[in-house]
Amino acid sequence: MFLPHAAVRGHLRTVLADKARQGHAVDGLEEELRALPDSYDALHAFAGRLAELPLREDWPYREPSDLPGILAECDPGRPRGPWRPLDSRDVARRVEAAFLASACGCILGKPIESVTPTLTLHEIREALGPVGEWPLRDYLTSRAAHAFGRPPHPDWEGTVRENIRFVAPDDDLNYTILGMLVLERHGLDFTRRDLLRLWMTHLPPGFTWGPERATLAKAALASLPFGEREPGEDALEGWVSVLNPHDELCGAMIRADAYGYAAAGNPALAAELAWRDASLTHRRTGLYGAMFAAAAIAAAPVARDWQETFSTALMFVPRGSRFHRIVSDALEEVACASGWEDGYGRIHGKYAEYTHCRVYQEAGTLINTLRFAEDVGHGICLQVMQGGDTDSYGATAGSILGAYFGPGHLEERWLAPFHDEIRTRLAGFEERSLSGLAARLARLPDLTLAPEATP
């Protein structure tokens, strides 16, 4: 029932590397870890110490993880409630468009996610050019998926042009549906425990990664006889704080879409709902990415332009954080770009170190996509061509693009291969109609038609 000592050490090394990137004082700790005996007590005590490490004295950033602390560091001029008037029929149609575009963007990027952990625009162009699929204008063919000299994504087969018959299962879409379910069942007051119960019922651990899988493993152990059964808030805080590698990666950001849909026109509420979900598994930048994505999706239907969409979303990120510094710089660079490839070059030229799932560069590419997208289909192609986590950010880009452009801006050829069918890996979720699911998501804004102002 216990992880082998070597596995625990591996997790601790990853947490230690995370702590160094987050500005904590880690001098001498790697050597101390190597010297620890194969003792669960010793390793657990070390893990507890890592959770309490002080920041370095020269660390210049302010990065709280609690919601009051985050909001205290955010732009005081941010919208505090519903931002601009919305017609209920228009917003429902925009949410439908956003979800359908998210599914298309996800499947477009899925065959080449993980062909290399540092997938860049340049690598994609070099691979797709010789097979006649650069620039992207359609779903990838099998030939294109195999053009990288490495195996494509394990689930590539059902996501290439020749074989698509339905929306294939994907973790990004699973999380959008789970967000819908928690809002349908518990409304705007859902708790982290509500979300965890839903995960335990519906979400297979083998189709999760990083902190999500770690949280499910901890919850499963706690549910056994003589465990905690129903973890309290203190237990949940311990789960996310201790022995939780990769707590700043993109897992929470890709879970934010449903909250942006539900709070369309109210980015403050979208950011708060996304924080509540993200705080189950992530800290610092992991939270800010989720709040930023949800706020951008919520702002897109009422923003005056691409720039206002993202500058508004950035108002819900602590101004003293790494995320705010990098993404605000990306916003400025994209505003000066002469075209989408120039925009990518400006972002990648500065932030190439932030690779697959590291959030910062990928948040910049979302901005670049909306700036230069001519319509939704063109936009999801731009996003996937910029590399990184191609299916996850293809999905997020689709949500933002669909909410921004609205219905009528995604050609039917993108949806036709799915034959109105979607499949998931969620236990007990029986909806198979893509249009039916989109219509169900489009009812989420009914929860927030007259919302209270948020902090």
C-alpha positions in Angstrom: 0.0 0.0 0.0 3.0 2.3 0.4 5.0 3.8 -2.4 8.5 2.3 -2.6 11.2 4.5 -0.9 12.8 5.2 -4.3 9.5 6.6 -5.6 9.0 8.8 -2.5 12.5 10.1 -3.0 11.7 10.9 -6.7 8.7 12.9 -5.7 10.7 14.7 -3.1 13.4 15.6 -5.7 10.6 17.0 -7.9 9.1 19.0 -5.1 12.6 20.4 -4.2 13.1 21.5 -7.8 9.6 23.1 -7.7 10.5 24.9 -4.5 13.7 26.3 -6.0 11.8 27.7 -8.9 9.2 29.2 -6.5 11.9 31.2 -4.7 12.4 29.1 -1.6 15.6 28.7 0.3 16.8 25.2 -0.7 20.5 25.3 -0.1 21.9 22.0 1.1 18.5 20.2 1.0 19.4 18.0 -2.0 22.4 16.6 -0.2 20.3 16.1 2.9 17.7 14.2 0.9 20.4 11.9 -0.5 21.6 11.2 3.0 18.2 10.3 4.5 17.7 6.6 5.4 15.0 4.5 3.7 12.6 5.3 6.4 9.0 6.5 5.8 9.1 8.6 9.0 12.3 10.4 7.9 11.0 11.0 4.3 7.6 12.2 5.6 9.3 14.6 8.0 11.4 15.9 5.2 8.3 16.4 3.0 6.7 18.4 5.8 9.7 20.6 6.1 9.6 21.3 2.3 6.1 22.5 2.7 7.2 25.1 5.3 10.4 26.4 3.6 10.9 30.2 3.8 11.4 32.3 0.7 14.9 33.6 -0.2 15.6 37.0 1.1 16.2 38.3 -2.5 13.0 36.8 -3.9 11.2 39.8 -5.5 7.7 38.3 -6.1 4.5 38.3 -4.0 2.5 35.1 -4.7 -0.2 34.3 -2.2 -2.4 31.2 -2.7 -5.4 32.1 -0.5 -8.2 33.9 -2.2 -8.2 37.0 0.0 -4.5 37.3 -0.3 -4.7 37.0 -4.1 -7.4 39.6 -4.4 -5.5 42.0 -2.2 -2.6 41.8 -4.7 -4.8 42.2 -7.8 -5.6 45.4 -9.7 -8.0 47.4 -7.5 -9.7 48.7 -10.6 -10.8 45.3 -11.7 -14.6 44.6 -12.3 -16.2 43.4 -9.1 -19.3 42.0 -10.5 -21.2 41.7 -13.8 -19.1 43.8 -16.2 -21.3 44.7 -19.1 -24.9 43.9 -20.0 -25.5 40.6 -21.8 -28.5 39.3 -23.7 -29.3 35.8 -22.3 -30.0 34.3 -25.7 -26.8 35.7 -27.1 -24.7 34.5 -24.2 -26.1 31.0 -24.4 -25.3 30.8 -28.1 -21.7 32.1 -27.4 -21.2 29.4 -24.7 -22.4 26.7 -27.2 -19.9 28.1 -29.7 -17.2 28.2 -27.2 -17.6 24.6 -26.1 -17.8 23.3 -29.7 -14.7 25.2 -30.6 -13.0 23.8 -27.6 -13.7 20.3 -28.7 -12.4 21.1 -32.2 -9.2 22.7 -30.9 -8.6 19.8 -28.5 -8.9 17.1 -31.3 -6.8 19.3 -33.7 -3.9 19.4 -31.2 -4.2 15.9 -29.8 -2.2 13.8 -32.3 1.0 15.8 -31.6 0.7 16.5 -27.9 3.8 15.0 -26.3 5.7 14.1 -29.5 8.4 16.0 -27.8 8.2 17.9 -24.4 9.6 21.0 -26.0 7.4 21.1 -29.2 7.8 24.5 -30.9 6.4 26.3 -33.9 9.7 25.7 -35.7 9.6 21.9 -35.1 6.0 21.7 -36.2 6.7 23.7 -39.4 9.7 21.5 -40.2 7.6 18.4 -39.7 4.5 19.4 -41.5 6.0 21.4 -44.4 7.4 18.4 -46.3 4.0 16.5 -46.0 2.1 19.5 -47.3 0.2 20.4 -44.0 1.9 23.6 -43.1 0.2 25.9 -42.3 -2.5 24.0 -40.6 -6.0 24.3 -42.2 -7.6 21.1 -41.1 -7.2 18.1 -38.7 -3.9 16.4 -39.1 -3.5 13.3 -41.2 -1.9 10.1 -40.1 1.1 11.0 -42.2 1.5 14.3 -40.5 1.1 12.8 -37.0 4.1 10.5 -37.8 6.2 13.2 -39.4 8.1 14.1 -36.2 10.4 11.2 -36.0 8.8 10.1 -32.7 5.6 8.3 -32.0 2.5 10.5 -31.8 0.2 10.8 -28.8 -0.9 7.3 -27.6 -4.5 8.2 -28.5 -3.6 9.6 -31.9 -5.4 7.0 -34.0 -9.0 8.3 -33.5 -7.9 12.0 -33.8 -6.4 12.1 -37.3 -8.4 13.2 -40.3 -8.9 9.8 -41.9 -10.2 8.2 -38.7 -12.2 10.8 -36.8 -15.8 9.5 -36.1 -16.5 11.3 -32.9 -14.9 13.6 -30.3 -12.4 11.2 -28.7 -12.0 11.0 -24.9 -9.6 13.7 -23.6 -8.8 14.9 -20.1 -9.3 18.5 -21.0 -12.9 17.9 -22.0 -13.4 15.6 -19.0 -12.6 18.6 -16.7 -15.0 20.9 -18.5 -17.8 18.4 -18.0 -16.9 17.9 -14.4 -17.0 21.7 -13.9 -20.5 21.6 -15.4 -21.6 18.8 -13.1 -20.4 20.4 -9.9 -22.2 23.6 -10.9 -25.4 21.7 -11.9 -25.4 19.8 -8.6 -24.2 22.3 -6.1 -24.6 25.7 -7.8 -22.2 28.6 -7.3 -21.5 27.7 -3.7 -19.8 24.4 -4.4 -16.9 23.4 -2.2 -13.6 21.7 -2.8 -15.1 18.7 -1.0 -18.0 18.6 -3.5 -15.6 18.6 -6.3 -13.5 15.9 -4.8 -16.6 13.6 -4.3 -17.4 14.1 -7.9 -13.8 13.2 -9.0 -13.9 10.1 -6.8 -17.2 9.0 -8.4 -16.5 9.8 -12.1 -12.8 10.4 -12.8 -10.4 7.5 -13.5 -7.0 8.1 -11.9 -5.3 6.6 -15.0 -6.7 9.4 -17.1 -5.2 12.1 -14.9 -1.7 13.5 -14.4 0.3 15.4 -11.9 -1.4 16.9 -8.8 -4.8 15.6 -10.0 -3.6 12.0 -9.8 -1.8 12.6 -6.5 -5.0 14.1 -5.0 -7.1 11.1 -6.2 -4.6 8.7 -4.7 -4.6 10.5 -1.4 -8.4 10.6 -1.4 -8.6 6.9 -2.2 -6.3 5.9 0.6 -8.3 8.2 3.0 -11.5 6.5 2.0 -10.3 3.0 3.1 -11.4 1.6 6.5 -9.6 3.4 9.4 -8.8 6.3 7.0 -10.3 9.8 7.3 -13.3 8.9 5.1 -14.4 12.4 4.6 -11.4 14.8 4.6 -11.8 18.1 6.2 -10.3 21.4 5.1 -7.2 20.8 7.1 -6.6 17.5 5.4 -7.2 19.0 2.0 -4.7 21.7 2.7 -2.2 19.1 3.7 -2.7 17.1 0.5 -2.0 20.1 -1.7 0.9 21.4 0.4 2.8 18.2 1.2 4.4 15.8 -1.4 2.5 17.4 -4.3 4.9 17.8 -7.3 4.1 20.1 -10.2 1.6 22.3 -8.3 2.2 25.2 -10.7 1.7 23.4 -14.0 -1.3 23.7 -16.3 -3.6 21.1 -14.7 -5.8 23.6 -13.0 -5.8 26.0 -16.0 -7.3 23.4 -18.3 -10.1 22.8 -15.8 -11.3 26.4 -15.9 -13.6 26.5 -19.0 -16.9 25.7 -17.4 -16.5 28.5 -14.9 -15.8 31.0 -17.7 -19.0 29.8 -19.4 -21.1 30.0 -16.3 -19.9 33.5 -15.4 -20.0 34.9 -18.9 -19.7 38.7 -18.6 -18.6 38.4 -15.0 -14.9 37.7 -15.0 -14.7 38.3 -11.2 -17.0 35.5 -10.5 -15.3 33.3 -13.1 -11.9 33.8 -11.5 -13.3 33.0 -8.0 -15.0 29.8 -9.2 -11.8 28.8 -11.0 -9.8 29.4 -7.8 -12.1 27.2 -5.8 -11.6 24.3 -8.2 -7.9 24.9 -8.7 -7.1 25.2 -4.9 -7.9 21.5 -4.5 -4.6 20.7 -6.3 -2.5 23.7 -7.1 -0.7 26.7 -5.6 0.6 30.1 -6.8 1.0 30.2 -10.6 -1.2 27.0 -10.9 -4.0 29.1 -9.4 -3.3 32.2 -11.3 -3.4 30.4 -14.7 -6.8 29.0 -13.9 -8.2 32.3 -12.8 -6.7 34.1 -15.9 -8.2 31.5 -18.3 -11.7 31.6 -16.7 -11.7 35.4 -16.6 -10.6 35.6 -20.2 -13.4 33.2 -21.3 -15.9 35.2 -19.2 -14.7 38.6 -20.6 -14.5 37.5 -24.2 -18.3 37.8 -25.0 -18.4 41.5 -23.9 -14.8 42.8 -24.4 -14.3 45.4 -27.1 -11.3 43.7 -28.6 -8.7 41.0 -28.1 -6.5 43.3 -26.0 -9.3 44.1 -23.5 -10.2 40.5 -23.2 -6.7 39.6 -21.8 -5.9 42.9 -20.0 -9.2 42.4 -18.0 -8.3 38.7 -17.3 -4.9 39.8 -16.0 -6.6 42.1 -13.5 -7.4 38.9 -11.5 -3.7 37.9 -11.1 -1.5 39.2 -8.3 0.5 42.2 -9.8 3.6 41.1 -7.9 3.7 37.6 -9.4 5.8 35.9 -12.0 2.7 35.1 -14.0 1.6 38.8 -14.1 5.1 40.0 -15.1 5.5 37.5 -17.9 2.0 37.6 -19.3 1.7 41.4 -19.2 5.0 41.5 -21.1 3.6 39.0 -23.6 0.5 41.2 -24.0 2.8 44.2 -24.9 4.9 42.1 -27.2 1.9 40.8 -29.1 0.4 44.3 -29.4 3.6 45.3 -31.3 3.8 42.2 -33.5 3.5 42.5 -37.2 1.9 39.0 -37.6 1.2 35.8 -35.7 4.7 34.3 -36.4 6.3 37.5 -35.2 4.2 37.5 -32.1 5.2 33.9 -31.4 8.9 34.8 -32.0 8.7 37.6 -29.5 7.2 35.4 -26.8 9.3 32.3 -27.5 12.4 34.5 -27.8 12.0 35.5 -24.2 10.3 32.6 -22.6 11.4 29.5 -24.4 12.5 27.9 -21.0 8.8 27.6 -20.1 8.0 24.5 -22.0 5.1 22.1 -22.3 2.6 22.7 -19.4 4.7 25.4 -17.8 1.8 28.0 -18.4 3.7 31.2 -19.0 4.7 30.9 -22.6 1.4 29.1 -23.4 -0.6 32.0 -21.8 1.3 34.3 -24.2 0.4 32.2 -27.2 -3.3 32.4 -26.3 -3.0 36.1 -26.5 -1.2 35.9 -29.8 -3.9 33.6 -31.2 -6.8 35.9 -30.4 -4.9 38.9 -31.7 -4.4 37.4 -35.2 -7.3 35.0 -35.6 -9.6 35.7 -38.5 -12.3 33.3 -37.2 -12.5 30.4 -34.8 -11.2 27.7 -37.2 -8.2 29.9 -38.2 -7.6 30.6 -34.5 -7.4 27.0 -33.3 -4.9 26.3 -36.1 -2.8 29.3 -35.0 -2.8 28.0 -31.4 -1.8 24.4 -32.3 0.9 25.6 -34.7 2.6 27.4 -31.8 3.3 24.1 -30.0 3.5 23.5 -26.3 0.6 21.5 -24.9 -1.2 21.4 -28.2 -4.5 19.7 -27.2 -4.9 21.5 -23.9 -4.3 25.0 -25.2 -6.1 24.1 -28.5 -9.1 23.5 -26.2 -8.6 26.7 -24.1 -8.1 28.8 -27.3 -11.3 27.3 -28.7 -13.3 28.4 -25.6 -11.9 31.9 -25.8 -12.3 32.2 -29.6 -15.9 30.8 -29.6 -16.9 33.1 -26.7 -15.3 36.1 -28.5 -16.5 35.6 -32.1 -19.8 33.9 -31.2 -21.8 31.6 -33.3 -21.4 31.5 -37.1 -17.6 31.8 -37.0 -16.7 28.1 -37.1 -17.1 26.4 -40.4 -19.3 23.2 -40.3 -16.4 21.2 -41.8 -14.7 21.3 -38.3 -17.8 19.7 -36.6 -19.0 17.3 -39.4 -16.4 14.5 -38.7 -17.7 14.1 -35.2 -21.2 13.0 -36.3 -22.6 14.8 -33.3 -21.0 12.3 -30.9 -18.7 12.8 -28.0 -17.1 10.1 -25.8 -15.4 10.7 -22.4 -13.6 8.6 -19.9 -16.0 9.7 -17.1 -17.7 6.9 -15.2 -21.4 7.1 -15.2 -21.6 10.1 -17.6 -24.0 9.0 -20.4 -24.3 12.0 -22.6 -23.1 11.2 -26.1 -24.6 14.0 -28.2 -22.1 16.8 -28.8 -24.8 19.3 -29.5 -26.8 18.1 -26.5 -23.8 18.6 -24.2 -23.1 22.1 -25.8 -26.8 23.0 -25.1 -26.5 21.8 -21.5 -23.4 23.9 -21.0 -25.2 26.9 -22.5 -27.6 26.7 -19.6 -24.9 27.4 -17.0 -25.1 31.2 -17.3 -28.7 30.8 -16.0 -27.0 30.4 -12.6 -25.5 33.9 -12.8 -28.1 36.0 -14.6 -28.3 38.3 -11.6 -25.2 37.4 -9.5 -24.1 39.1 -6.4 -21.0 41.2 -6.8 -17.8 39.2 -5.9 -14.9 40.5 -3.8 
